[in-house]
Amino acid sequence: MSAASLTSAPDFLVIGAGITGVALAGQLARHGASVTVIEAVQVCGGSTGRSAGGIRQQFSNPLNVTLAQRTVNLVSQLRDEYAGSFEYHQVGYLFLFASRASVRALQAAIAVQNELGVASSWLTPDEAAGMVPGLYLEGVVGATFCPSDGFVDAEALVLTMAREARSYGARFQSGSVMGIDVDEHSVRAVRLKSGETISAGTVVNCTGAWAGKVAALYGATLPITPWRSQCYQLETTRIACDHPMTIDFDNGKTYFHPSGKTILSGTDSGHQVAPSWNVPFDFAGSDPLVRRLVSRFDYFDDASVVGGWSGVLELTPDENPICGWTHFDNLYTIAGFSGHGLSIAPGLAERAAAELVGARPDVDLSPYRLERLSAGTASDLSAERMSMR
Ligand SMILES: Cc1cc2nc3c(=O)[nH]c(=O)nc-3n(C[C@H](O)[C@H](O)[C@H](O)COP(=O)(O)OP(=O)(O)OC[C@H]3O[C@@H](n4cnc5c(N)ncnc54)[C@H](O)[C@@H]3O)c2cc1C
């Protein structure tokens, strides 16, 4: 055998061990399939480990709501089964809105969520103020709240999911995919930087912001734009520990939630970047953040930014994920969560795994197909209105 050794072919080769790849591997292994996950850096080495950890069900698209609802159930079950493995705070998500133009659309989103069984509700400004002390109400026309939304320690959650996936037989292997060999209709093998070649029944691209780069290895493109986003850690003399993840939607989608001894926060001051594992943190980005926080909440008056990190979002044009067979008969893509992968990926992975093993998922995934984003194709999936970017 040449330097490139051919290892035994698993049923599924999942590229990427972020929340999507790990959740999918676990679900495929539960179906009895053999699964290998290839990861270039480490579990959670991409966007998942850089996220703010928010898991919410407040979306405008019914499919996003349904899958996020399932994520909440799956994460709650995992927390119970692996007690103490990760922190999950279901303190609710409070969205504050200042634009009258959005009210009708947001009330419609609440109706969609309620119809699907999510207990979200529309609040008056005064009701919102009762939840977040020190909130300046100027300009706020209303708010939405869902008590079972919250935030999680994303890395600890995904490491727990990986542990569970291994217990069902999934294998994790480190390696950077540098080449994908194809013939007219199918992927024949995946080549790693180490020189190893792996063939598999089906290859699944779960590489988030890198998904377009991986597609380029077989000469295709994916409409996923890598977009830098930052999380900031702030200290104030007053930290309220038990109030919800709060989002000042029409003020730069500025969010914050208490996280241990600091406050984790962010705002939409990002820009397009090349996908990278080492996007430098830009401290200057904290100026607009602090201005926006101070304009809405009194207890940020004495806040200081004490740290933070950068990561890369994976934006599709309508800010909904891509999920389905792409380009070849044995190639499937799940990527492009557009900043809400923690909320949607676990629920989606369960349904995608059913589709991949030839079962019929109990939810129609066709709105997420790549084809909806092709020029000239009519899509019945509307852009996600409750997007955080
Ligand atoms: C600052 C920030 C805050 C966020 N906050 C939230 C939030 O509060 N709530 C929420 O729902 N979402 C949030 N997100 C978005 C969320 O992090 C992503 O949607 C989600 O992590 C995507 O998961 P993924 O598994 O698809 O991709 P990733 O986590 O990026 O995983 C992809 C993996 O593929 C690997 N990979 C790439 N190329 C290769 C290759 N050639 N070979 C092998 N492996 C490869 C990478 O190393 C990586 O580990 C945030 C993102 C950022 C950047």
The ligand as an ORCA input file, in Angstrom:
! r2SCAN-3c Opt
* xyz 0 1
  C     -19.276     35.141     18.662
  C     -20.342     34.131     18.340
  C     -21.463     34.012     19.159
  C     -22.446     33.070     18.858
  N     -23.506     32.916     19.724
  C     -24.458     31.990     19.451
  C     -25.542     31.791     20.356
  O     -25.618     32.414     21.410
  N     -26.491     30.882     20.017
  C     -26.434     30.152     18.856
  O     -27.353     29.359     18.585
  N     -25.409     30.297     18.009
  C     -24.415     31.196     18.273
  N     -23.371     31.358     17.424
  C     -23.357     30.566     16.189
  C     -22.910     29.162     16.468
  O     -21.686     29.198     17.161
  C     -22.776     28.414     15.147
  O     -23.968     28.543     14.397
  C     -22.517     26.943     15.406
  O     -21.460     26.799     16.313
  C     -22.197     26.224     14.109
  O     -21.800     24.922     14.455
  P     -21.156     23.989     13.375
  O     -20.878     22.706     14.042
  O     -22.022     23.984     12.161
  O     -19.787     24.722     12.965
  P     -18.419     24.799     13.813
  O     -18.643     24.819     15.254
  O     -17.621     25.906     13.220
  O     -17.731     23.422     13.482
  C     -17.099     23.165     12.244
  C     -15.881     22.313     12.517
  O     -15.312     21.926     11.264
  C     -13.900     21.875     11.430
  N     -13.276     21.944     10.111
  C     -13.266     22.990      9.251
  N     -12.596     22.686      8.129
  C     -12.172     21.404      8.273
  C     -11.421     20.528      7.451
  N     -10.964     20.893      6.246
  N     -11.158     19.285      7.915
  C     -11.620     18.876      9.130
  N     -12.323     19.672      9.940
  C     -12.610     20.928      9.526
  C     -13.614     23.084     12.310
  O     -12.373     22.979     12.962
  C     -14.794     23.067     13.269
  O     -14.499     22.389     14.471
  C     -22.342     32.252     17.704
  C     -21.205     32.344     16.898
  C     -20.207     33.265     17.211
  C     -18.997     33.342     16.324
*
